[in-house]
Amino acid sequence: MEIREGLPDDLGRLIDFMELVDHEFVPPLSLRPGGIYDRASGTLAKVDSNFLIGESNRRVVGAVGYRKNWNGIEEVMGEAYISFIAVHPGYRGQNIARLLDRALAQKLDPDWMTHVNVTTWSTNPGAYRMYQQLGYVVSKTLEDHRGPGVDTIYFRKSFR
Ligand SMILES: CC(C)(COP(=O)(O)OP(=O)(O)OC[C@H]1O[C@@H](n2cnc3c(N)ncnc32)[C@H](O)[C@@H]1OP(=O)(O)O)[C@@H](O)C(=O)NCCC(=O)NCCS
């Protein structure tokens, strides 16, 4: 697998990939403000944001979207935010998310980012476990934020 930065031409492939995993997100990405199109096009190949794309045999097997100088809530210099991370269902359990997270740290560290933030939800135990395994710690919990019994959980990791 190769990990590379997204290019404007990747928009269609990223949209297809997001549609593939859409139903696994709570709420689905397609039902969030702007939907999948805005999420992909608003992040891809911008000054302060992009995707790192994992490819194998020209197929997207995983992707992580990030934004610099943003903590998920507001602009904060030196903080980065993961706006999307997923691995193709046929390629899970092979450390691809770990490799994407490592590539992201290698990308952001020289850009003067000191921390990376990400949110998940309380009914996603796989992602919760993954962030713990990757060295993230819970920084905030918003109870019932995504509906009754579905909390939003903020994770944060220091690069130093
Ligand atoms: C969560 C997701 C990105 C994990 O991708 P992956 O490539 O299978 O993860 P990796 O193989 O790199 O695993 C990285 C670490 O997280 C742990 N992990 C990953 N998925 C896990 C799961 N479902 N249950 C428990 N632990 C899990 C692994 O054990 C591994 O830790 P280890 O190396 O110490 O054993 C993938 O399941 C996915 O795309 N899910 C749907 C979308 C989603 O939920 N995204 C996150 C939204 S916040």
The ligand as a MOL file (V3000), in Angstrom:
LIG
                    3D

  0  0  0     0  0            999 V3000
M  V30 BEGIN CTAB
M  V30 COUNTS 48 50 0 0 0
M  V30 BEGIN ATOM
M  V30 1 C -11.9950 2.2000 12.7370 0
M  V30 2 C -11.2360 1.8060 11.4440 0
M  V30 3 C -10.7300 3.0770 10.7660 0
M  V30 4 C -10.0410 0.9140 11.8340 0
M  V30 5 O -9.2580 0.6550 10.6710 0
M  V30 6 P -8.2250 -0.5930 10.6140 0
M  V30 7 O -7.2980 -0.3690 9.4820 0
M  V30 8 O -8.9660 -1.8560 10.6680 0
M  V30 9 O -7.4150 -0.3880 11.9900 0
M  V30 10 P -5.9460 -0.9210 12.2750 0
M  V30 11 O -5.8260 -2.3280 11.7660 0
M  V30 12 O -4.9170 0.0580 11.8010 0
M  V30 13 O -5.9370 -0.9410 13.8560 0
M  V30 14 C -5.2510 0.0600 14.6150 0
M  V30 15 C -5.4240 -0.2750 16.0860 0
M  V30 16 O -6.7860 -0.0890 16.4810 0
M  V30 17 C -7.3640 -1.3100 16.9630 0
M  V30 18 N -8.6800 -1.4960 16.3300 0
M  V30 19 C -9.0320 -1.1540 15.0630 0
M  V30 20 N -10.3150 -1.5070 14.8240 0
M  V30 21 C -10.7480 -2.0940 15.9630 0
M  V30 22 C -11.9870 -2.6760 16.3560 0
M  V30 23 N -13.0370 -2.7380 15.5140 0
M  V30 24 N -12.1060 -3.1810 17.5960 0
M  V30 25 C -11.0670 -3.1210 18.4820 0
M  V30 26 N -9.8500 -2.5780 18.1750 0
M  V30 27 C -9.7150 -2.0780 16.9300 0
M  V30 28 C -6.4330 -2.4010 16.4800 0
M  V30 29 O -6.4400 -3.4860 17.3780 0
M  V30 30 C -5.0950 -1.7240 16.3790 0
M  V30 31 O -4.4160 -1.7440 17.6090 0
M  V30 32 P -3.1620 -2.7340 17.8290 0
M  V30 33 O -2.2630 -2.5200 16.6150 0
M  V30 34 O -2.5450 -2.2600 19.0850 0
M  V30 35 O -3.7280 -4.0950 17.8670 0
M  V30 36 C -12.1580 0.9830 10.4920 0
M  V30 37 O -12.7440 -0.0690 11.2200 0
M  V30 38 C -13.2590 1.8060 9.8510 0
M  V30 39 O -13.0700 2.3880 8.7930 0
M  V30 40 N -14.4830 1.8670 10.4900 0
M  V30 41 C -15.6170 2.5890 9.9200 0
M  V30 42 C -15.4260 4.0900 9.9290 0
M  V30 43 C -15.1490 4.6110 11.3140 0
M  V30 44 O -15.7300 4.2070 12.3100 0
M  V30 45 N -14.2130 5.5940 11.3570 0
M  V30 46 C -13.8650 6.2820 12.5790 0
M  V30 47 C -14.8700 7.3260 12.8120 0
M  V30 48 S -14.4790 8.3180 14.2330 0
M  V30 END ATOM
M  V30 BEGIN BOND
M  V30 1 1 1 2
M  V30 2 1 2 3
M  V30 3 1 2 4
M  V30 4 1 2 36
M  V30 5 1 4 5
M  V30 6 1 5 6
M  V30 7 2 6 7
M  V30 8 1 6 8
M  V30 9 1 6 9
M  V30 10 1 9 10
M  V30 11 2 10 11
M  V30 12 1 10 12
M  V30 13 1 10 13
M  V30 14 1 13 14
M  V30 15 1 14 15
M  V30 16 1 15 16
M  V30 17 1 15 30
M  V30 18 1 16 17
M  V30 19 1 17 18
M  V30 20 1 17 28
M  V30 21 1 18 19
M  V30 22 1 18 27
M  V30 23 2 19 20
M  V30 24 1 20 21
M  V30 25 1 21 22
M  V30 26 2 21 27
M  V30 27 1 22 23
M  V30 28 2 22 24
M  V30 29 1 24 25
M  V30 30 2 25 26
M  V30 31 1 26 27
M  V30 32 1 28 29
M  V30 33 1 28 30
M  V30 34 1 30 31
M  V30 35 1 31 32
M  V30 36 2 32 33
M  V30 37 1 32 34
M  V30 38 1 32 35
M  V30 39 1 36 37
M  V30 40 1 36 38
M  V30 41 2 38 39
M  V30 42 1 38 40
M  V30 43 1 40 41
M  V30 44 1 41 42
M  V30 45 1 42 43
M  V30 46 2 43 44
M  V30 47 1 43 45
M  V30 48 1 45 46
M  V30 49 1 46 47
M  V30 50 1 47 48
M  V30 END BOND
M  V30 END CTAB
M  END
